[in-house]
Amino acid sequence: MDAAARASRPRAASSARRSSAPASRCRTRPSTARNGAARVHTHVPHPRRPVEEYLKTQGRFRHLFEPRRNEALLADIQAQVDAYWAAVAA
């Protein structure tokens, strides 16, 4: 197939689908919608487990607990999670 025939062929439909996504969609924080409002959740866990209990089970967060426990960072993470769920519940 020569270059002229290749250039005249229509593009595949998959490339058109990829570009149709709105540019304003938030890609960094799944908790925010297009207008910055919290998304609606169908299930709000009550009672919620403390963040520390969740993080201790995962080795990638070991630096928060060993060799010394990082109280300030754990408290900050817990505050962020609490603020997130307060915004969802509102």
N, CA, C and O atoms as a GROMACS GRO file, in nm:
protein
  360
    1MET      N    1   0.086  -0.117   0.000
    1MET     CA    2   0.000   0.000   0.000
    1MET      C    3   0.090   0.123   0.000
    1MET      O    4   0.183   0.134   0.080
    2ASP      N    5   0.061   0.214  -0.091
    2ASP     CA    6   0.145   0.334  -0.100
    2ASP      C    7   0.101   0.440   0.000
    2ASP      O    8  -0.004   0.427   0.064
    3ALA      N    9   0.180   0.544   0.015
    3ALA     CA   10   0.156   0.649   0.115
    3ALA      C   11   0.025   0.723   0.092
    3ALA      O   12  -0.042   0.761   0.188
    4ALA      N   13  -0.012   0.745  -0.033
    4ALA     CA   14  -0.135   0.818  -0.062
    4ALA      C   15  -0.257   0.737  -0.019
    4ALA      O   16  -0.354   0.794   0.033
    5ALA      N   17  -0.255   0.607  -0.040
    5ALA     CA   18  -0.367   0.522   0.000
    5ALA      C   19  -0.377   0.513   0.151
    5ALA      O   20  -0.486   0.512   0.208
    6ARG      N   21  -0.261   0.507   0.217
    6ARG     CA   22  -0.262   0.503   0.364
    6ARG      C   23  -0.318   0.632   0.423
    6ARG      O   24  -0.392   0.628   0.521
    7ALA      N   25  -0.284   0.745   0.365
    7ALA     CA   26  -0.329   0.874   0.416
    7ALA      C   27  -0.479   0.894   0.397
    7ALA      O   28  -0.542   0.965   0.476
    8SER      N   29  -0.536   0.832   0.295
    8SER     CA   30  -0.678   0.852   0.269
    8SER      C   31  -0.767   0.758   0.350
    8SER      O   32  -0.889   0.776   0.354
    9ARG      N   33  -0.708   0.657   0.415
    9ARG     CA   34  -0.788   0.564   0.495
    9ARG      C   35  -0.843   0.634   0.619
    9ARG      O   36  -0.774   0.717   0.678
   10PRO      N   37  -0.966   0.604   0.659
   10PRO     CA   38  -1.020   0.664   0.783
   10PRO      C   39  -0.949   0.607   0.905
   10PRO      O   40  -0.902   0.493   0.905
   11ARG      N   41  -0.942   0.688   1.007
   11ARG     CA   42  -0.879   0.644   1.132
   11ARG      C   43  -0.968   0.545   1.204
   11ARG      O   44  -1.088   0.539   1.181
   12ALA      N   45  -0.907   0.468   1.291
   12ALA     CA   46  -0.982   0.370   1.370
   12ALA      C   47  -1.073   0.441   1.469
   12ALA      O   48  -1.040   0.550   1.516
   13ALA      N   49  -1.186   0.380   1.500
   13ALA     CA   50  -1.283   0.441   1.591
   13ALA      C   51  -1.227   0.454   1.732
   13ALA      O   52  -1.268   0.543   1.806
   14SER      N   53  -1.134   0.367   1.771
   14SER     CA   54  -1.082   0.371   1.908
   14SER      C   55  -1.007   0.500   1.936
   14SER      O   56  -1.012   0.550   2.049
   15SER      N   57  -0.938   0.555   1.838
   15SER     CA   58  -0.865   0.680   1.862
   15SER      C   59  -0.962   0.796   1.884
   15SER      O   60  -0.932   0.889   1.959
   16ALA      N   61  -1.079   0.792   1.820
   16ALA     CA   62  -1.178   0.896   1.839
   16ALA      C   63  -1.239   0.888   1.978
   16ALA      O   64  -1.269   0.991   2.038
   17ARG      N   65  -1.257   0.767   2.029
   17ARG     CA   66  -1.315   0.751   2.163
   17ARG      C   67  -1.223   0.805   2.271
   17ARG      O   68  -1.269   0.863   2.368
   18ARG      N   69  -1.095   0.786   2.255
   18ARG     CA   70  -1.001   0.833   2.356
   18ARG      C   71  -1.003   0.984   2.370
   18ARG      O   72  -0.991   1.036   2.482
   19SER      N   73  -1.018   1.055   2.262
   19SER     CA   74  -1.013   1.201   2.267
   19SER      C   75  -1.146   1.264   2.306
   19SER      O   76  -1.152   1.386   2.323
   20SER      N   77  -1.253   1.186   2.321
   20SER     CA   78  -1.382   1.244   2.351
   20SER      C   79  -1.403   1.272   2.500
   20SER      O   80  -1.506   1.329   2.536
   21ALA      N   81  -1.310   1.233   2.586
   21ALA     CA   82  -1.324   1.257   2.730
   21ALA      C   83  -1.312   1.406   2.757
   21ALA      O   84  -1.228   1.473   2.696
   22PRO      N   85  -1.394   1.459   2.846
   22PRO     CA   86  -1.386   1.602   2.876
   22PRO      C   87  -1.254   1.639   2.940
   22PRO      O   88  -1.203   1.565   3.025
   23ALA      N   89  -1.198   1.751   2.902
   23ALA     CA   90  -1.068   1.793   2.952
   23ALA      C   91  -1.076   1.837   3.098
   23ALA      O   92  -0.973   1.839   3.166
   24SER      N   93  -1.194   1.871   3.148
   24SER     CA   94  -1.207   1.922   3.283
   24SER      C   95  -1.217   1.812   3.389
   24SER      O   96  -1.225   1.842   3.508
   25ARG      N   97  -1.216   1.686   3.346
   25ARG     CA   98  -1.230   1.577   3.443
   25ARG      C   99  -1.109   1.574   3.536
   25ARG      O  100  -0.995   1.583   3.490
   26CYS      N  101  -1.133   1.562   3.663
   26CYS     CA  102  -1.026   1.559   3.762
   26CYS      C  103  -0.954   1.425   3.753
   26CYS      O  104  -1.019   1.320   3.759
   27ARG      N  105  -0.824   1.426   3.739
   27ARG     CA  106  -0.748   1.303   3.727
   27ARG      C  107  -0.664   1.276   3.850
   27ARG      O  108  -0.608   1.166   3.862
   28THR      N  109  -0.653   1.369   3.941
   28THR     CA  110  -0.563   1.349   4.054
   28THR      C  111  -0.634   1.301   4.180
   28THR      O  112  -0.579   1.219   4.253
   29ARG      N  113  -0.752   1.349   4.208
   29ARG     CA  114  -0.822   1.311   4.330
   29ARG      C  115  -0.957   1.251   4.295
   29ARG      O  116  -1.045   1.321   4.245
   30PRO      N  117  -0.974   1.124   4.320
   30PRO     CA  118  -1.102   1.062   4.286
   30PRO      C  119  -1.218   1.114   4.371
   30PRO      O  120  -1.334   1.089   4.338
   31SER      N  121  -1.188   1.183   4.480
   31SER     CA  122  -1.294   1.231   4.568
   31SER      C  123  -1.360   1.359   4.518
   31SER      O  124  -1.462   1.401   4.572
   32THR      N  125  -1.304   1.421   4.415
   32THR     CA  126  -1.362   1.547   4.368
   32THR      C  127  -1.425   1.527   4.232
   32THR      O  128  -1.371   1.458   4.146
   33ALA      N  129  -1.538   1.587   4.214
   33ALA     CA  130  -1.608   1.582   4.086
   33ALA      C  131  -1.567   1.702   4.003
   33ALA      O  132  -1.473   1.773   4.039
   34ARG      N  133  -1.634   1.725   3.894
   34ARG     CA  134  -1.595   1.835   3.805
   34ARG      C  135  -1.601   1.971   3.871
   34ARG      O  136  -1.516   2.056   3.843
   35ASN      N  137  -1.698   1.995   3.957
   35ASN     CA  138  -1.713   2.126   4.020
   35ASN      C  139  -1.644   2.134   4.155
   35ASN      O  140  -1.663   2.231   4.227
   36GLY      N  141  -1.566   2.034   4.191
   36GLY     CA  142  -1.496   2.036   4.318
   36GLY      C  143  -1.578   1.980   4.433
   36GLY      O  144  -1.528   1.974   4.546
   37ALA      N  145  -1.702   1.940   4.408
   37ALA     CA  146  -1.786   1.885   4.513
   37ALA      C  147  -1.753   1.737   4.532
   37ALA      O  148  -1.709   1.669   4.439
   38ALA      N  149  -1.773   1.689   4.653
   38ALA     CA  150  -1.746   1.548   4.681
   38ALA      C  151  -1.846   1.462   4.606
   38ALA      O  152  -1.964   1.497   4.594
   39ARG      N  153  -1.800   1.349   4.557
   39ARG     CA  154  -1.888   1.256   4.487
   39ARG      C  155  -1.980   1.187   4.586
   39ARG      O  156  -1.949   1.178   4.705
   40VAL      N  157  -2.090   1.139   4.537
   40VAL     CA  158  -2.187   1.070   4.620
   40VAL      C  159  -2.145   0.925   4.633
   40VAL      O  160  -2.121   0.857   4.533
   41HIS      N  161  -2.137   0.878   4.756
   41HIS     CA  162  -2.103   0.739   4.781
   41HIS      C  163  -2.231   0.664   4.818
   41HIS      O  164  -2.320   0.720   4.882
   42THR      N  165  -2.238   0.541   4.778
   42THR     CA  166  -2.356   0.462   4.811
   42THR      C  167  -2.343   0.396   4.947
   42THR      O  168  -2.442   0.353   5.004
   43HIS      N  169  -2.221   0.388   4.998
   43HIS     CA  170  -2.198   0.324   5.128
   43HIS      C  171  -2.095   0.404   5.206
   43HIS      O  172  -1.980   0.416   5.163
   44VAL      N  173  -2.135   0.457   5.319
   44VAL     CA  174  -2.042   0.526   5.409
   44VAL      C  175  -2.017   0.431   5.526
   44VAL      O  176  -2.109   0.402   5.602
   45PRO      N  177  -1.894   0.383   5.542
   45PRO     CA  178  -1.866   0.285   5.645
   45PRO      C  179  -1.878   0.343   5.786
   45PRO      O  180  -1.813   0.442   5.819
   46HIS      N  181  -1.959   0.282   5.867
   46HIS     CA  182  -1.973   0.322   6.008
   46HIS      C  183  -1.973   0.197   6.092
   46HIS      O  184  -2.047   0.105   6.057
   47PRO      N  185  -1.901   0.185   6.194
   47PRO     CA  186  -1.794   0.277   6.234
   47PRO      C  187  -1.672   0.256   6.145
   47PRO      O  188  -1.642   0.145   6.103
   48ARG      N  189  -1.604   0.364   6.118
   48ARG     CA  190  -1.483   0.356   6.036
   48ARG      C  191  -1.366   0.310   6.121
   48ARG      O  192  -1.355   0.343   6.239
   49ARG      N  193  -1.277   0.233   6.057
   49ARG     CA  194  -1.155   0.191   6.126
   49ARG      C  195  -1.059   0.308   6.131
   49ARG      O  196  -1.057   0.390   6.039
   50PRO      N  197  -0.979   0.318   6.235
   50PRO     CA  198  -0.876   0.422   6.238
   50PRO      C  199  -0.775   0.400   6.125
   50PRO      O  200  -0.749   0.287   6.085
   51VAL      N  201  -0.720   0.508   6.074
   51VAL     CA  202  -0.623   0.500   5.966
   51VAL      C  203  -0.503   0.415   6.008
   51VAL      O  204  -0.450   0.338   5.927
   52GLU      N  205  -0.462   0.429   6.130
   52GLU     CA  206  -0.346   0.354   6.179
   52GLU      C  207  -0.368   0.204   6.164
   52GLU      O  208  -0.276   0.132   6.124
   53GLU      N  209  -0.485   0.158   6.196
   53GLU     CA  210  -0.516   0.015   6.186
   53GLU      C  211  -0.507  -0.032   6.041
   53GLU      O  212  -0.460  -0.143   6.014
   54TYR      N  213  -0.550   0.051   5.949
   54TYR     CA  214  -0.544   0.017   5.807
   54TYR      C  215  -0.401   0.018   5.755
   54TYR      O  216  -0.360  -0.071   5.680
   55LEU      N  217  -0.323   0.119   5.796
   55LEU     CA  218  -0.188   0.135   5.743
   55LEU      C  219  -0.090   0.032   5.800
   55LEU      O  220   0.005  -0.007   5.732
   56LYS      N  221  -0.112  -0.013   5.922
   56LYS     CA  222  -0.020  -0.109   5.984
   56LYS      C  223  -0.013  -0.240   5.909
   56LYS      O  224   0.090  -0.307   5.910
   57THR      N  225  -0.120  -0.278   5.843
   57THR     CA  226  -0.123  -0.406   5.773
   57THR      C  227  -0.045  -0.403   5.642
   57THR      O  228  -0.021  -0.508   5.583
   58GLN      N  229  -0.006  -0.286   5.596
   58GLN     CA  230   0.063  -0.272   5.468
   58GLN      C  231   0.209  -0.234   5.491
   58GLN      O  232   0.239  -0.131   5.551
   59GLY      N  233   0.297  -0.316   5.444
   59GLY     CA  234   0.440  -0.295   5.463
   59GLY      C  235   0.492  -0.166   5.404
   59GLY      O  236   0.593  -0.112   5.451
   60ARG      N  237   0.427  -0.114   5.301
   60ARG     CA  238   0.476   0.010   5.240
   60ARG      C  239   0.462   0.132   5.330
   60ARG      O  240   0.520   0.236   5.302
   61PHE      N  241   0.387   0.119   5.439
   61PHE     CA  242   0.371   0.228   5.534
   61PHE      C  243   0.449   0.203   5.663
   61PHE      O  244   0.426   0.271   5.764
   62ARG      N  245   0.540   0.108   5.661
   62ARG     CA  246   0.617   0.073   5.780
   62ARG      C  247   0.696   0.192   5.835
   62ARG      O  248   0.719   0.201   5.956
   63HIS      N  249   0.739   0.283   5.746
   63HIS     CA  250   0.816   0.399   5.789
   63HIS      C  251   0.738   0.489   5.885
   63HIS      O  252   0.798   0.570   5.955
   64LEU      N  253   0.607   0.475   5.889
   64LEU     CA  254   0.527   0.555   5.983
   64LEU      C  255   0.533   0.499   6.125
   64LEU      O  256   0.500   0.568   6.221
   65PHE      N  257   0.574   0.374   6.137
   65PHE     CA  258   0.571   0.307   6.267
   65PHE      C  259   0.709   0.265   6.317
   65PHE      O  260   0.728   0.251   6.438
   66GLU      N  261   0.804   0.244   6.228
   66GLU     CA  262   0.938   0.200   6.268
   66GLU      C  263   1.042   0.294   6.211
   66GLU      O  264   1.019   0.344   6.101
   67PRO      N  265   1.151   0.322   6.273
   67PRO     CA  266   1.192   0.279   6.406
   67PRO      C  267   1.120   0.357   6.516
   67PRO      O  268   1.110   0.311   6.630
   68ARG      N  269   1.068   0.476   6.479
   68ARG     CA  270   0.987   0.552   6.576
   68ARG      C  271   0.853   0.580   6.513
   68ARG      O  272   0.842   0.597   6.392
   69ARG      N  273   0.753   0.584   6.594
   69ARG     CA  274   0.617   0.611   6.549
   69ARG      C  275   0.604   0.760   6.516
   69ARG      O  276   0.640   0.844   6.598
   70ASN      N  277   0.556   0.794   6.399
   70ASN     CA  278   0.543   0.932   6.355
   70ASN      C  279   0.401   0.981   6.387
   70ASN      O  280   0.312   0.979   6.302
   71GLU      N  281   0.383   1.026   6.509
   71GLU     CA  282   0.251   1.068   6.559
   71GLU      C  283   0.193   1.184   6.478
   71GLU      O  284   0.074   1.186   6.448
   72ALA      N  285   0.278   1.280   6.443
   72ALA     CA  286   0.229   1.400   6.372
   72ALA      C  287   0.174   1.362   6.235
   72ALA      O  288   0.067   1.410   6.196
   73LEU      N  289   0.245   1.280   6.163
   73LEU     CA  290   0.200   1.241   6.030
   73LEU      C  291   0.076   1.153   6.035
   73LEU      O  292  -0.015   1.168   5.953
   74LEU      N  293   0.071   1.062   6.130
   74LEU     CA  294  -0.048   0.977   6.146
   74LEU      C  295  -0.171   1.062   6.180
   74LEU      O  296  -0.280   1.037   6.128
   75ALA      N  297  -0.153   1.161   6.266
   75ALA     CA  298  -0.264   1.250   6.302
   75ALA      C  299  -0.309   1.332   6.181
   75ALA      O  300  -0.428   1.355   6.163
   76ASP      N  301  -0.214   1.376   6.098
   76ASP     CA  302  -0.247   1.452   5.979
   76ASP      C  303  -0.324   1.366   5.878
   76ASP      O  304  -0.422   1.412   5.820
   77ILE      N  305  -0.282   1.244   5.859
   77ILE     CA  306  -0.351   1.154   5.767
   77ILE      C  307  -0.493   1.126   5.817
   77ILE      O  308  -0.588   1.127   5.740
   78GLN      N  309  -0.506   1.103   5.949
   78GLN     CA  310  -0.638   1.077   6.006
   78GLN      C  311  -0.729   1.198   5.990
   78GLN      O  312  -0.848   1.183   5.961
   79ALA      N  313  -0.674   1.319   6.007
   79ALA     CA  314  -0.753   1.441   5.991
   79ALA      C  315  -0.801   1.457   5.847
   79ALA      O  316  -0.914   1.500   5.823
   80GLN      N  317  -0.715   1.423   5.749
   80GLN     CA  318  -0.753   1.431   5.608
   80GLN      C  319  -0.866   1.333   5.576
   80GLN      O  320  -0.960   1.367   5.504
   81VAL      N  321  -0.857   1.212   5.630
   81VAL     CA  322  -0.961   1.112   5.606
   81VAL      C  323  -1.092   1.156   5.671
   81VAL      O  324  -1.199   1.142   5.611
   82ASP      N  325  -1.084   1.207   5.793
   82ASP     CA  326  -1.205   1.255   5.861
   82ASP      C  327  -1.271   1.369   5.785
   82ASP      O  328  -1.393   1.375   5.774
   83ALA      N  329  -1.189   1.462   5.732
   83ALA     CA  330  -1.242   1.574   5.655
   83ALA      C  331  -1.307   1.525   5.526
   83ALA      O  332  -1.410   1.578   5.484
   84TYR      N  333  -1.247   1.424   5.464
   84TYR     CA  334  -1.304   1.368   5.342
   84TYR      C  335  -1.442   1.311   5.369
   84TYR      O  336  -1.537   1.340   5.296
   85TRP      N  337  -1.455   1.229   5.473
   85TRP     CA  338  -1.584   1.167   5.501
   85TRP      C  339  -1.686   1.267   5.552
   85TRP      O  340  -1.806   1.247   5.532
   86ALA      N  341  -1.641   1.374   5.617
   86ALA     CA  342  -1.734   1.479   5.658
   86ALA      C  343  -1.791   1.550   5.534
   86ALA      O  344  -1.909   1.584   5.531
   87ALA      N  345  -1.706   1.572   5.433
   87ALA     CA  346  -1.752   1.635   5.310
   87ALA      C  347  -1.848   1.544   5.233
   87ALA      O  348  -1.944   1.591   5.172
   88VAL      N  349  -1.822   1.415   5.236
   88VAL     CA  350  -1.909   1.319   5.167
   88VAL      C  351  -2.045   1.313   5.234
   88VAL      O  352  -2.148   1.307   5.167
   89ALA      N  353  -2.046   1.315   5.366
   89ALA     CA  354  -2.170   1.304   5.442
   89ALA      C  355  -2.255   1.431   5.432
   89ALA      O  356  -2.377   1.426   5.450
   90ALA      N  357  -2.191   1.544   5.403
   90ALA     CA  358  -2.264   1.671   5.399
   90ALA      C  359  -2.350   1.685   5.276
   90ALA      O  360  -2.417   1.787   5.259
   0.00000   0.00000   0.00000
